[in-house]
Amino acid sequence: MGKLVVATTQYHCLTNKTVFITGGASGIGAAVIRAFLQQGAKVAFVDINLEAAVDLVEAFSEKKQDIWFRQLDISHTHELRQAITDAQQHFGGFDVLINCAADDTRFDTSDITLAQWNDSLNINLTPAFTAAQSAYKIMQSQQSGSIINFGSINALIGMENMAPYITAKAGLMGMTKALAKDFGKDNIRVNAILPGWVATQKQLDSWLTDEQEQKWMEHLAIKKRIQPEDVANLALFLASNQSTLITGQCISVDAGRT
Ligand SMILES: NC(=O)c1ccc[n+]([C@@H]2O[C@H](COP(=O)([O-])OP(=O)(O)OC[C@H]3O[C@@H](n4cnc5c(N)ncnc54)[C@H](O)[C@@H]3O)[C@@H](O)[C@H]2O)c1
């Protein structure tokens, strides 16, 4: 997990940049952390899963000084805001915000309670705004920054039993457009990555069975598994100076599914 593979593309502009990621302890977020560490960036991340976070930090023992972690629930607004302030003070910079944490719990739509609906939006939508607002105040003073939201192609194509999650993901696309307009005057870019079905360990353990994968592949232009690294590569590009005039965009990494 922690093995540092030499990146095929080196973005020198990312060296020593500070990247803050929500939900970095596992899955795509962990691959994003790995990718930024390979670039020589400093990574702050928050996650509710302490065990996975500790494993990740341990796996990068040789890069420990470049990693900052705090356990928190992103729906606790004050704690999330405080973590952003503290991470910025710890590393003395704050260049990239990546809103990656999510909860994709399935619900029977006819039975979902208002509390479940609100809980989902309080994890899958609102913290991305809270974090972006806090990050903006720091980035504004330096007149640069890149904010990357994790949406989902499910907001484009729909999927059963995920109504609040998909609604939140669609909201993130609108938020990406809105914040790109609001923050552009300060040279701060806001984009979204919409992954297709990515073969994280959790997906492989829970949903991505051979049968389901075969069905999924039928709809792909390129019939290959999407790996977390394929998604992380786009995050690097959107964080780098190679994408300086790309903002307000929602880009799918879905092997041509949509
Ligand atoms: N894996 C996929 O196939 C896929 C497809 C489309 C979109 N996405 C999106 O990409 C992003 C990453 O996907 P993933 O599959 O790695 O996600 P995941 O479900 O594995 O969760 C990501 C991380 O978020 C953390 N998290 C969950 N709730 C939290 C909370 N309340 N507070 C703090 N941390 C919390 C988890 O502990 C986990 O480490 C998510 O936004 C997801 O919606 C993933």
The ligand as a Tripos MOL2 file, in Angstrom:
@<TRIPOS>MOLECULE
LIG
   44    48     1     0     0
SMALL
NO_CHARGES

@<TRIPOS>ATOM
      1 N1        -15.3440    4.0720   -5.6490 N.am      1 LIG1
      2 C1        -16.1650    4.3920   -6.6500 C.2       1 LIG1
      3 O1        -16.4960    3.5440   -7.4790 O.2       1 LIG1
      4 C2        -16.7050    5.7940   -6.7900 C.ar      1 LIG1
      5 C3        -17.5540    6.0710   -7.8710 C.ar      1 LIG1
      6 C4        -18.0370    7.3580   -8.0140 C.ar      1 LIG1
      7 C5        -17.6850    8.3520   -7.1160 C.ar      1 LIG1
      8 N2        -16.8560    8.0570   -6.0780 N.ar      1 LIG1
      9 C6        -16.5310    9.1290   -5.1530 C.3       1 LIG1
     10 O2        -15.1180    9.2350   -5.0030 O.3       1 LIG1
     11 C7        -14.7960    9.5740   -3.6520 C.3       1 LIG1
     12 C8        -13.9030    8.5050   -3.0360 C.3       1 LIG1
     13 O3        -14.5070    7.2500   -3.2470 O.3       1 LIG1
     14 P1        -14.1510    5.9600   -2.3570 P.3       1 LIG1
     15 O4        -14.8010    4.8140   -3.0280 O.co2     1 LIG1
     16 O5        -12.7110    5.9180   -2.0880 O.co2     1 LIG1
     17 O6        -14.9790    6.3280   -1.0320 O.3       1 LIG1
     18 P2        -15.1750    5.5140    0.3640 P.3       1 LIG1
     19 O7        -16.5960    5.1190    0.4420 O.co2     1 LIG1
     20 O8        -14.1810    4.4320    0.4500 O.co2     1 LIG1
     21 O9        -14.9480    6.6390    1.4700 O.3       1 LIG1
     22 C9        -13.9080    7.5380    1.3830 C.3       1 LIG1
     23 C10       -13.4010    7.8850    2.7660 C.3       1 LIG1
     24 O10       -14.3290    8.7720    3.3940 O.3       1 LIG1
     25 C11       -14.2990    8.4910    4.7860 C.3       1 LIG1
     26 N3        -15.5230    9.0040    5.4200 N.ar      1 LIG1
     27 C12       -16.7720    8.5420    5.2750 C.ar      1 LIG1
     28 N4        -17.6210    9.2550    6.0240 N.ar      1 LIG1
     29 C13       -16.8820   10.1980    6.6610 C.ar      1 LIG1
     30 C14       -17.1740   11.2320    7.6000 C.ar      1 LIG1
     31 N5        -18.4300   11.4480    8.0150 N.pl3     1 LIG1
     32 N6        -16.1730   12.0040    8.0620 N.ar      1 LIG1
     33 C15       -14.9010   11.7980    7.6510 C.ar      1 LIG1
     34 N7        -14.5560   10.8240    6.7860 N.ar      1 LIG1
     35 C16       -15.5400   10.0290    6.2870 C.ar      1 LIG1
     36 C17       -14.1550    6.9760    4.8450 C.3       1 LIG1
     37 O11       -13.6680    6.5480    6.1090 O.3       1 LIG1
     38 C18       -13.2050    6.6900    3.7030 C.3       1 LIG1
     39 O12       -11.8520    6.6450    4.1480 O.3       1 LIG1
     40 C19       -16.1300    9.7100   -2.9210 C.3       1 LIG1
     41 O13       -16.5260   11.0560   -2.9350 O.3       1 LIG1
     42 C20       -17.0690    8.8760   -3.7710 C.3       1 LIG1
     43 O14       -18.4110    9.2800   -3.6350 O.3       1 LIG1
     44 C21       -16.3610    6.7910   -5.8850 C.ar      1 LIG1
@<TRIPOS>BOND
     1     1     2 1
     2     2     3 2
     3     2     4 1
     4     4     5 ar
     5     4    44 ar
     6     5     6 ar
     7     6     7 ar
     8     7     8 ar
     9     8     9 1
    10     8    44 ar
    11     9    10 1
    12     9    42 1
    13    10    11 1
    14    11    12 1
    15    11    40 1
    16    12    13 1
    17    13    14 1
    18    14    15 2
    19    14    16 1
    20    14    17 1
    21    17    18 1
    22    18    19 2
    23    18    20 1
    24    18    21 1
    25    21    22 1
    26    22    23 1
    27    23    24 1
    28    23    38 1
    29    24    25 1
    30    25    26 1
    31    25    36 1
    32    26    27 ar
    33    26    35 ar
    34    27    28 ar
    35    28    29 ar
    36    29    30 ar
    37    29    35 ar
    38    30    31 1
    39    30    32 ar
    40    32    33 ar
    41    33    34 ar
    42    34    35 ar
    43    36    37 1
    44    36    38 1
    45    38    39 1
    46    40    41 1
    47    40    42 1
    48    42    43 1
@<TRIPOS>SUBSTRUCTURE
     1 LIG1         1 GROUP 0 **** ****
